[in-house]
C-alpha cells in the first residue's frame, strides 16, 4: 500500500510541475507577444518616411509636434485650444487607431 501512495505522490507532483511549466510558458509568450507587437509597430512608424521627429501633425484635430519616435511609444507635444502645451505618449500599437494627420505645405 505504501508503494501505491508513493507512486501516486510522484505522479501527482510530476503532473503538477508539468502544469506549472505549461502555464508559465503561456504567460511568458503572451507577454512577449505584446512587446513584439509594440516594437514592430514602432519600427514600422519609425521607418515610415511620411512621419519624422519634429514634424507638425494633427492628433484628433489638435496641433502637435512629433517629439520622439521610440520602439514602444511615440511622444507628441500637443497644443490645446487654450494654448497649454501637453506631452502625449501614445503606445505604438495604438497609433493606427489614432486620427493622425500631417498638413501639406504648398511651396
Order of alpha helices (4+ residues) and beta strands (2+ residues): alpha-beta-beta-beta-beta-beta
